[in-house]
Amino acid sequence: MPLADYRRRRKFALTPEPVGRVRQRSKRIFVVQKHAASHLHYDFRLAIHGVLVSWAVPKGPSMDPADKHLAIRTEDHPLEYAKFEGVIPEGQYGAGTVMVWDAGAYDSTNDTLTPEQQLAQGKVDVELHGVKLRGGFALVRTDKSLLSTGRERWLLIKRRDEYADQSWNINNPRLDYSVLTDRTLKQIERGEPKKMLSHAHAIV
Ligand code: MN
């Protein structure tokens, strides 16, 4: 059942994360959440068949086509999660601070297969229209073997196009802000007031 895994892992009385529901359809949006859990990582999510199909990317996305960053497929999240930003309390699944690091529309760049079919085949080609991430990206499942956790191992790779950037460094402090509320991870953690950016409603 869709979202069963998502719901099983969480106690919604104790976490501010949305319960959410499965939709019949979804707009083609993506979101990347910066997540300061026990290990800092980035969660890359694509809206496909009414849920956010999700990968945890330990090193985060890169605009440098030379980087092939590990992306571990995780449980589908509800579409409502695209706007989730805040602090998951200590002791709960994924405890730590979550930032909406980037978001926007995406297009499928495979002319013959839908995103759902591409997902099943283990190769998803998209063009991202984010604030920080732009242009072509590929998600590629590396092999059939699963990690010890039962998760699939994929790679996230930037396509060579006019947006490619060999000098990309995700640890640049200038990238540490929410595209939804213009806050740094520390400001979100401290619960500083949200500053809704003018484009925030358009992106997710
Ligand atoms: Mn995460």
Residues whose N, C-alpha, C, O or C-beta is under 5 A from the ligand:
A	BS01	MN	H35 D43
